[in-house]
């Protein structure tokens, strides 16, 4: 586990999903499988470079009522998203 600053708030990341090099729908599938292992209020960090990932994760969180805490685009066009299980 690690702590990250998300919107000025310290968040404990329970696990990380590395979906770099994978394309739709695999990053979302891996996120879903990882969240299934966690308890409510735990946070998953997702790394992905699929150009559609940002839109996909926003829509998926809305559909599933999980909370997207933050998504940013880092070096080498890698998205980093933090999703809290609800």
DONU-800842 format. One record per residue: residue in one letter; x, y, z of N, C-alpha, C, CB in turn. Coordinates in steps of 0.1 Angstrom, whole numbers. Glycine has a CB too. Layout:
BEGIN
(site 'A',(X,Y,Z),(X,Y,Z),(X,Y,Z),(X,Y,Z))
...
END
This chain:
BEGIN
(site 'X',(8,-12,0),(0,0,0),(9,12,0),(-10,0,12))
(site 'X',(3,23,-6),(11,36,-6),(0,47,-5),(19,37,-19))
(site 'X',(5,58,0),(-3,70,1),(0,80,-11),(-1,77,14))
(site 'X',(-10,86,-16),(-9,96,-27),(-18,108,-23),(-13,90,-41))
(site 'X',(-14,119,-29),(-22,131,-28),(-32,132,-39),(-13,144,-27))
(site 'X',(-45,132,-36),(-55,133,-47),(-64,145,-43),(-63,120,-48))
(site 'X',(-62,155,-51),(-71,167,-48),(-68,173,-35),(-85,164,-50))
(site 'X',(-56,173,-30),(-53,179,-17),(-56,170,-5),(-60,191,-15))
(site 'X',(-60,157,-8),(-64,148,2),(-55,136,2),(-79,143,1))
(site 'X',(-50,131,13),(-41,119,13),(-50,107,12),(-33,118,26))
(site 'X',(-47,98,2),(-55,86,-1),(-45,74,0),(-62,87,-15))
(site 'X',(-50,64,7),(-42,51,7),(-46,42,-5),(-44,44,21))
(site 'X',(-37,39,-13),(-39,30,-25),(-37,16,-20),(-30,34,-37))
(site 'X',(-47,8,-22),(-46,-6,-17),(-39,-15,-28),(-60,-12,-15))
(site 'X',(-42,-12,-40),(-35,-20,-51),(-34,-12,-64),(-43,-33,-53))
(site 'X',(-26,-17,-73),(-24,-10,-86),(-26,-20,-97),(-9,-5,-87))
(site 'X',(-33,-16,-107),(-36,-23,-119),(-27,-17,-130),(-51,-24,-123))
(site 'X',(-18,-25,-136),(-10,-20,-147),(-16,-25,-160),(5,-25,-145))
(site 'X',(-23,-16,-167),(-29,-20,-179),(-22,-13,-191),(-44,-16,-179))
(site 'X',(-10,-9,-189),(-2,-2,-200),(0,-13,-211),(11,3,-195))
(site 'X',(-3,-9,-223),(-1,-18,-235),(-14,-26,-238),(10,-27,-232))
(site 'X',(-24,-24,-230),(-36,-32,-232),(-47,-22,-237),(-41,-38,-219))
(site 'X',(-56,-27,-245),(-66,-19,-251),(-80,-23,-247),(-65,-19,-266))
(site 'X',(-90,-14,-249),(-104,-15,-246),(-109,-29,-250),(-112,-4,-252))
(site 'X',(-115,-36,-241),(-120,-32,-228),(-112,-37,-217),(-134,-38,-226))
(site 'X',(-100,-42,-220),(-92,-49,-209),(-88,-41,-197),(-79,-54,-216))
(site 'X',(-84,-28,-199),(-81,-20,-187),(-93,-19,-177),(-77,-6,-190))
(site 'X',(-105,-18,-182),(-117,-17,-174),(-120,-31,-168),(-130,-12,-182))
(site 'X',(-118,-41,-175),(-121,-55,-170),(-111,-58,-159),(-119,-66,-181))
(site 'X',(-98,-54,-160),(-88,-56,-150),(-92,-48,-137),(-74,-52,-154))
(site 'X',(-97,-35,-139),(-101,-27,-128),(-113,-34,-121),(-106,-13,-133))
(site 'X',(-123,-39,-128),(-134,-45,-122),(-130,-57,-114),(-144,-49,-133))
(site 'X',(-121,-66,-120),(-117,-77,-112),(-109,-74,-100),(-108,-86,-121))
(site 'X',(-101,-63,-100),(-94,-59,-88),(-103,-54,-78),(-83,-48,-92))
(site 'X',(-113,-45,-82),(-122,-40,-72),(-130,-51,-65),(-132,-30,-79))
(site 'X',(-133,-62,-72),(-141,-73,-66),(-133,-79,-55),(-143,-84,-77))
(site 'X',(-120,-78,-54),(-112,-83,-43),(-112,-74,-31),(-98,-86,-48))
(site 'X',(-116,-62,-32),(-115,-52,-22),(-127,-49,-14),(-110,-39,-28))
(site 'X',(-125,-43,-2),(-137,-39,6),(-141,-25,2),(-133,-39,21))
(site 'X',(-153,-21,6),(-157,-7,3),(-148,3,9),(-171,-5,9))
(site 'X',(-146,14,2),(-138,25,5),(-123,23,2),(-140,29,19))
(site 'X',(-119,11,-3),(-105,9,-7),(-103,15,-21),(-102,-6,-6))
(site 'X',(-91,19,-24),(-88,26,-36),(-78,17,-45),(-82,39,-33))
(site 'X',(-81,17,-58),(-72,11,-68),(-66,22,-76),(-80,1,-76))
(site 'X',(-53,21,-79),(-47,29,-89),(-46,21,-102),(-32,33,-84))
(site 'X',(-50,28,-113),(-49,21,-126),(-40,29,-135),(-64,21,-132))
(site 'X',(-31,22,-141),(-22,28,-151),(-26,23,-165),(-7,25,-148))
(site 'X',(-28,32,-175),(-33,27,-188),(-28,37,-198),(-48,25,-188))
(site 'X',(-25,32,-210),(-22,41,-221),(-31,40,-233),(-8,38,-226))
(site 'X',(-42,33,-232),(-52,33,-242),(-58,47,-243),(-63,22,-239))
(site 'X',(-59,52,-255),(-64,66,-257),(-78,68,-253),(-63,70,-272))
(site 'X',(-86,57,-252),(-100,58,-248),(-102,56,-233),(-108,49,-256))
(site 'X',(-92,53,-226),(-93,49,-212),(-100,60,-203),(-80,45,-206))
(site 'X',(-96,72,-205),(-101,83,-196),(-116,83,-197),(-95,96,-200))
(site 'X',(-121,83,-209),(-136,84,-211),(-142,71,-206),(-139,86,-226))
(site 'X',(-136,59,-209),(-142,47,-204),(-143,46,-189),(-133,35,-209))
(site 'X',(-132,50,-182),(-133,49,-167),(-143,58,-161),(-119,51,-162))
(site 'X',(-144,70,-167),(-154,80,-162),(-168,74,-164),(-154,93,-170))
(site 'X',(-171,68,-176),(-184,62,-178),(-187,50,-170),(-186,59,-193))
(site 'X',(-177,42,-168),(-178,29,-160),(-181,32,-146),(-166,21,-162))
(site 'X',(-174,42,-140),(-176,46,-126),(-190,51,-124),(-166,57,-122))
(site 'X',(-195,59,-134),(-209,64,-133),(-219,52,-133),(-212,74,-144))
(site 'X',(-217,43,-142),(-226,31,-144),(-226,22,-132),(-222,23,-156))
(site 'X',(-214,21,-125),(-213,11,-114),(-213,18,-100),(-200,4,-115))
(site 'X',(-214,31,-100),(-215,38,-87),(-202,38,-79),(-226,33,-79))
(site 'X',(-191,33,-86),(-178,34,-79),(-173,49,-81),(-167,24,-85))
(site 'X',(-164,53,-73),(-160,68,-73),(-147,70,-79),(-160,73,-58))
(site 'X',(-147,77,-90),(-134,81,-96),(-129,93,-89),(-136,85,-112))
(site 'X',(-118,91,-82),(-112,102,-73),(-104,112,-82),(-104,96,-62))
(site 'X',(-97,106,-92),(-89,115,-100),(-84,107,-112),(-77,120,-92))
(site 'X',(-82,114,-123),(-75,108,-135),(-66,119,-141),(-85,103,-145))
(site 'X',(-54,116,-143),(-44,125,-149),(-36,118,-160),(-35,131,-139))
(site 'X',(-31,126,-169),(-22,120,-179),(-8,124,-176),(-26,125,-194))
(site 'X',(0,114,-175),(14,115,-171),(24,114,-183),(18,105,-160))
(site 'X',(36,113,-180),(46,111,-190),(43,99,-199),(60,110,-184))
(site 'X',(48,100,-211),(46,89,-221),(31,85,-223),(53,76,-215))
(site 'X',(23,95,-221),(8,94,-224),(2,83,-216),(6,91,-239))
(site 'X',(6,81,-203),(0,71,-195),(-10,78,-185),(11,64,-186))
(site 'X',(-22,73,-185),(-32,78,-176),(-30,71,-163),(-46,75,-182))
(site 'X',(-32,79,-152),(-32,73,-138),(-46,77,-132),(-20,79,-130))
(site 'X',(-53,67,-129),(-66,69,-123),(-67,63,-109),(-77,63,-132))
(site 'X',(-75,69,-101),(-77,64,-87),(-92,62,-86),(-72,74,-76))
(site 'X',(-96,49,-83),(-110,46,-82),(-112,40,-68),(-114,36,-93))
(site 'X',(-122,45,-61),(-126,40,-48),(-138,31,-49),(-129,52,-38))
(site 'X',(-138,20,-43),(-149,10,-43),(-160,16,-34),(-144,-4,-39))
(site 'X',(-172,16,-39),(-183,20,-31),(-192,9,-27),(-191,31,-38))
END
